Amino acid sequence: MARRIGSRYTAHQILGRGSAGTVWLGEGPDGPVAVKLLREDLSSDQELVGRFVQERTALLGLEHPHIVSVRDLVVDGNDLALVMDLVRGTDLRTRLDRERRLAPEAAVAIVADVADGLAAAHAAGVVHRDVKPENVLLDMQGPLGPGGSHRALLTDFGVAKLIDTPRRTRATKIIGTPDYLAPEIVEGLPPRASVDIYALATVLYELLAGFTPFGGGHPGAVLRRHVTETVVPLPGIPDELWQLLVQCLAKAPASRLRASELAARLRELLPLLAGMPPLDVDEPDTEPEEEAGEAVPASGASRAAGEPVRRRGAVPLVPGAKPSDSNRDTHTSMRVPAPDELAGGARGTARAPRASGAPRPGSARNRAVTRRRRLTLAVTAVLLAAAGAATWLATTSDETPAPPEDTRTSAPAVP
């Protein structure tokens, strides 16, 4: 059923839902548009509405071939909406769910497009703050690029910043999606352009591997891994690409590349990646996180035959977000972990690619396996010791000579 959005737009059909609102196919004075209608509780927040209006100029000024342009911001009664260009295609999460992972050439071409868009936004003083596959749209009507990739456009600029008001978050909350949050955000520092580079490098890792480098389990455990763990190498990719990933996933923001540098370096690597098939990497299981206070079943432990594996990033972290929606939004607000909580995780135990069924180092399952192994070794040692003692006794009994006969003779008594 059609509904009016302000005085200039009409929304006809829902394209997708997320935690921040609903995306509609709409019609405006200049033709079809996409209308992101934010939640009603957001539109009733007068402080947020004021911030929304203040951001109007910055958002409307972002014009780039790899950015979904915002045409208008509508504040009308209970409606708070962003009117955007309509992209005829799908989002990157949907393609990733369908294909699991992409060929390196296509993955790098898509990320290079997004990096170009980020470079333009950063030059204008705008930080996205929520780069993830759900916020990357693929234009299916344009020409194909390297590796058969479609032109990629970054969308939802400003949504995280609009929702992240001082009253809502104070100094103890962080806004974002756990799998893609830079360590400095987890530690409570203000977001700079480098947080978008970290998130985009995480997206590239996910496109190549099929899972994010620090994801899995309770969101609190994911946040801690961003701060304490190092990224695990992906077998089968050129060293030049891996070193680029490592640099952009550096814990120190100053060590990461700028968006323009990242885009240029990625495009230089495209000829090296031509024709490479998708990586053959085992997806890690999602292990229970005892220290996080919430157990999450391992993906391969109790999965019924024929049941699809749940991919990293496809799990909605916000109540009401539906995994089947084409525009899933896992944007959420979380408490900033205390320093002792961040220091509580084991270093170097990232979710490494490993053989199917093998436990992740440092996990509850790994500790249980280790305890069983130690108990088995101890019992085996006791049994071997007992068997050895019995053998020694038997051997000693067989080889011990009999005592000599008494050779004394009885002498006649002396009369």
C-alpha positions in Angstrom: 0.0 0.0 0.0 1.4 3.4 -1.0 2.2 6.0 1.7 3.2 9.6 1.4 6.6 10.7 2.6 6.5 14.4 3.1 4.9 16.5 0.3 7.1 15.3 -2.6 7.5 11.5 -2.3 5.4 8.4 -2.3 6.6 5.1 -1.0 5.1 2.1 -2.9 7.0 -1.1 -1.9 9.3 -2.3 1.0 12.7 -3.3 -0.3 14.2 -4.3 3.0 14.3 -3.8 6.8 17.0 -3.2 9.3 17.5 -2.1 12.9 17.5 1.6 11.9 14.5 1.6 9.7 12.8 0.4 6.5 13.9 0.9 2.9 11.0 1.6 0.4 10.9 1.8 -3.3 9.5 5.3 -3.9 8.6 7.9 -6.5 9.7 11.6 -6.5 9.5 14.6 -8.8 12.5 13.3 -10.8 11.5 9.6 -10.9 12.1 6.4 -8.8 14.0 6.8 -5.5 14.9 4.7 -2.5 13.5 6.0 0.8 15.0 5.0 4.1 12.3 5.6 6.7 13.9 5.6 10.1 12.2 4.1 13.1 9.4 6.0 14.8 11.2 6.1 18.1 14.0 8.0 16.3 11.6 10.5 14.7 10.1 11.3 18.2 13.5 12.3 19.5 13.7 16.0 19.1 17.5 16.1 19.8 18.1 13.6 17.0 15.8 15.4 14.6 17.8 18.6 15.2 21.0 16.7 14.5 19.4 15.2 11.4 18.7 18.6 10.1 22.2 19.9 10.9 23.8 17.0 8.9 21.6 17.8 5.9 24.3 19.9 4.1 27.1 17.4 4.6 25.0 14.4 3.4 23.5 16.2 0.4 27.0 17.3 -0.7 28.4 13.8 -1.1 28.4 13.2 -4.9 30.6 10.4 -6.3 30.2 7.5 -8.7 30.7 5.0 -5.8 28.5 6.7 -3.3 24.7 6.3 -3.2 23.7 10.0 -3.2 21.3 11.4 -0.7 18.8 13.6 -2.6 16.7 14.8 0.3 16.1 14.6 4.1 12.5 14.6 5.1 11.2 15.6 8.5 7.4 15.5 8.5 5.4 14.6 11.6 6.4 11.1 12.6 8.4 10.6 9.4 12.2 10.9 9.4 13.6 9.8 6.1 16.5 9.8 3.8 15.7 9.9 0.1 18.4 8.3 -2.0 19.3 7.3 -5.5 17.8 4.0 -6.5 20.4 1.4 -7.3 19.1 -1.5 -9.5 20.8 -4.4 -8.1 21.5 -6.1 -4.7 23.7 -5.6 -1.7 27.0 -7.3 -1.1 25.8 -9.3 1.8 23.2 -11.0 -0.4 25.8 -11.9 -3.0 28.2 -13.2 -0.3 25.4 -15.3 1.2 24.8 -16.8 -2.2 28.4 -17.5 -3.2 30.0 -17.8 0.2 33.2 -16.2 -1.0 34.3 -14.3 -4.1 37.3 -14.8 -6.5 40.1 -12.5 -5.4 40.0 -10.3 -8.5 36.3 -9.6 -8.1 36.6 -9.0 -4.3 39.5 -6.6 -4.8 37.7 -4.7 -7.5 34.6 -4.2 -5.4 36.6 -3.0 -2.4 38.6 -0.6 -4.6 35.3 1.0 -5.7 34.3 1.4 -2.0 37.7 2.8 -1.1 37.2 5.4 -3.9 33.9 6.4 -2.4 35.4 6.6 1.1 38.2 8.8 -0.2 35.7 11.3 -1.5 33.7 11.3 1.8 36.8 11.6 3.9 38.0 14.6 1.8 34.6 16.2 2.6 35.1 15.5 6.3 32.5 12.7 6.5 33.3 9.4 8.3 30.9 6.5 7.4 31.4 4.6 10.7 29.4 1.5 9.6 31.1 0.0 6.6 29.9 -3.6 6.0 28.6 -5.7 3.2 25.0 -4.7 4.0 25.9 -1.1 3.2 27.6 -1.9 -0.2 25.2 -2.0 -3.2 26.1 -3.6 -6.5 24.8 -1.9 -9.7 23.5 -4.8 -11.8 22.7 -2.6 -14.8 26.1 -1.2 -15.4 29.0 -2.9 -17.3 31.0 -5.6 -15.6 34.4 -4.9 -14.1 37.5 -7.0 -13.3 36.6 -10.6 -12.5 33.0 -10.1 -13.5 32.4 -7.6 -10.7 29.6 -5.1 -10.7 30.1 -1.4 -9.8 30.0 -1.0 -6.0 28.4 1.9 -4.2 28.6 2.7 -0.5 25.3 3.7 1.1 23.9 4.8 4.5 26.4 7.6 5.1 25.5 9.5 8.2 23.0 7.0 9.7 25.4 5.9 12.4 26.3 9.5 13.2 22.7 10.6 13.3 21.7 7.8 15.7 24.8 8.3 17.8 23.7 11.4 19.7 25.6 12.4 22.9 22.4 11.8 25.0 22.0 8.3 23.6 25.6 7.1 23.9 27.3 9.3 26.5 30.9 8.0 27.0 30.0 4.4 27.8 28.4 3.3 24.5 29.6 2.5 21.1 27.7 2.4 17.8 28.4 0.0 15.1 28.5 -3.7 14.0 30.8 -5.8 16.1 32.6 -7.7 13.4 33.8 -4.5 11.7 34.6 -2.2 14.6 38.1 -0.8 14.8 40.0 -1.4 18.1 40.1 2.3 18.9 36.3 2.5 18.9 36.1 -0.5 21.2 38.5 1.3 23.5 36.2 4.4 23.5 38.1 6.7 21.3 36.3 9.0 18.8 36.0 7.6 15.3 38.2 9.0 12.6 38.6 8.2 8.9 40.9 5.3 9.8 38.0 3.3 11.3 36.4 3.1 7.9 39.7 1.7 6.5 39.8 -1.0 9.2 36.1 -1.9 8.5 36.7 -2.1 4.7 39.8 -4.3 5.2 37.6 -6.6 7.3 35.1 -6.7 4.5 37.8 -7.6 2.0 39.0 -10.4 4.3 35.4 -11.7 4.5 34.9 -11.6 0.7 38.1 -13.7 0.3 37.6 -16.1 3.2 33.9 -16.3 3.7 34.1 -15.2 7.4 35.4 -12.1 9.2 38.8 -12.3 11.0 37.6 -11.7 14.5 33.9 -12.7 14.4 32.0 -15.5 16.0 30.3 -16.0 19.4 29.1 -13.4 21.8 29.5 -9.7 20.7 31.6 -9.0 23.8 34.1 -11.6 22.8 34.2 -10.2 19.2 35.0 -6.8 20.6 37.8 -8.1 22.7 39.4 -10.0 19.8 39.6 -6.7 17.8 41.8 -5.3 20.6 43.8 -8.4 21.7 44.3 -10.7 18.7 46.3 -10.6 15.5 44.8 -11.5 12.1 45.4 -15.0 10.9 46.9 -15.4 7.4 44.8 -16.6 4.5 46.5 -19.4 2.5 46.5 -19.0 -1.3 46.6 -15.3 -1.8 49.6 -13.3 -3.1 51.9 -11.9 -0.4 51.4 -8.4 -1.8 47.6 -8.6 -1.1 48.2 -10.1 2.3 50.6 -7.4 3.4 48.0 -4.8 2.3 45.4 -6.4 4.4 47.7 -6.6 7.4 48.5 -2.9 7.2 44.9 -1.9 7.0 43.9 -4.1 9.9 46.7 -2.7 12.1 45.7 -1.9 15.7 47.3 1.5 15.5 45.1 3.9 13.4 48.2 5.8 12.1 49.6 2.6 10.5 46.7 2.2 8.2 46.5 3.5 4.6 44.3 6.4 3.5 41.3 5.5 1.4 42.8 6.9 -1.8 46.1 5.0 -1.2 44.2 1.8 -0.6 42.1 2.1 -3.8 45.2 2.8 -5.8 47.2 -0.2 -4.3 44.3 -2.6 -4.8 43.9 -1.7 -8.5 47.6 -2.2 -9.0 47.1 -5.8 -7.8 44.3 -6.6 -10.2 46.5 -8.0 -13.0 48.2 -10.3 -10.5 44.8 -11.7 -9.4 43.3 -12.3 -12.8 41.9 -15.8 -13.2 42.5 -16.9 -9.6 39.6 -19.0 -8.3 37.9 -18.4 -4.9 40.1 -19.6 -1.9 39.5 -23.1 -0.5 39.5 -22.2 3.2 37.6 -24.1 5.9 35.2 -21.8 7.8 35.9 -21.9 11.6 33.2 -23.1 13.9 31.5 -20.6 16.2 32.7 -21.7 19.6 31.0 -21.1 23.0 32.5 -18.2 24.9 32.2 -19.0 28.6 33.9 -15.8 29.6 31.3 -13.7 27.7 28.5 -15.2 29.7 26.6 -16.7 26.8 27.1 -20.0 25.0 26.8 -20.1 21.2 26.5 -23.6 19.6 29.3 -24.6 17.3 28.2 -24.4 13.7 29.2 -27.9 12.9 28.5 -29.7 16.2 24.7 -30.1 16.2 23.7 -29.0 12.7 21.2 -31.4 11.1 22.0 -33.0 7.8 21.3 -30.7 4.9 20.9 -27.6 7.1 22.7 -24.6 5.6 25.7 -23.3 7.5 25.2 -19.8 9.1 27.7 -17.5 7.6 29.6 -14.9 9.6 27.8 -11.5 9.4 24.4 -13.0 8.5 23.3 -13.2 12.2 21.2 -10.2 13.2 22.5 -8.7 16.5 19.5 -6.4 17.0 16.0 -7.7 17.9 13.7 -7.3 15.0 16.3 -7.5 12.2 15.4 -10.4 9.9 18.1 -12.5 8.3 15.9 -13.0 5.2 15.7 -9.2 4.5 17.8 -8.0 1.5 18.9 -5.0 3.4 19.9 -6.5 6.8 21.2 -4.0 9.2 23.1 -5.3 12.3 23.9 -1.8 13.5 23.7 -1.8 17.3 24.7 0.0 20.5 26.9 -1.7 23.0 28.7 -0.9 26.2 32.3 0.0 26.0 34.3 -2.9 27.6 36.3 -2.1 30.7 40.2 -2.3 30.4 40.3 -5.5 32.5 37.7 -7.1 30.2 39.7 -6.2 27.1 42.8 -7.6 28.7 41.1 -10.9 29.7 41.3 -12.6 26.3 44.1 -14.8 25.1 46.3 -13.1 22.5 46.9 -14.7 19.2 43.8 -17.0 19.3 41.9 -15.5 16.3 39.5 -17.7 14.5 42.1 -19.3 12.2 41.2 -21.3 9.1 41.6 -24.9 10.2 40.5 -28.4 9.5 36.8 -29.1 9.8 35.9 -30.1 13.4 39.1 -28.9 14.9 38.5 -26.7 18.0 39.6 -23.0 18.1 42.7 -22.5 20.4 41.6 -20.9 23.7 38.0 -21.9 23.3 35.9 -23.9 25.8 35.9 -26.8 23.4 39.6 -26.6 23.0 40.1 -26.7 26.8 37.8 -29.7 27.1 39.7 -31.5 24.4 43.0 -30.7 26.2 41.7 -31.9 29.5 40.5 -35.2 28.0 43.8 -35.6 26.3 45.8 -35.0 29.5 43.5 -37.4 31.4 44.0 -40.1 28.8 47.7 -39.7 28.9 47.7 -39.9 32.7 45.6 -43.0 32.7 47.8 -44.6 30.0 50.9 -43.8 32.0 49.5 -45.4 35.1 48.5 -48.5 33.2 51.8 -48.7 31.5 53.6 -48.3 34.9 51.4 -51.0 36.5 52.0 -53.4 33.6 55.7 -52.7 33.7 55.8 -53.4 37.4 54.0 -56.7 37.0 56.3 -57.7 34.2 59.4 -56.9 36.3 58.1 -58.9 39.3 57.3 -61.9 37.1 60.8 -61.7 35.5 62.5 -61.3 38.8 60.6 -64.3 40.2 61.7 -66.6 37.3 65.4 -65.6 37.3 66.0 -65.6 41.1 68.2 -68.7 41.9 67.0 -71.2 44.5 68.8 -71.0 47.8 71.8 -73.5 48.0 71.2 -76.8 49.8 72.7 -77.1 53.3 76.0 -78.9 52.8 76.7 -79.3 56.5 77.1 -82.9 57.7 76.1 -84.3 61.0 79.1 -85.1 63.0 78.8 -87.9 65.5 78.5 -86.8 69.0 81.7 -86.8 71.0 81.4 -89.3 73.7 
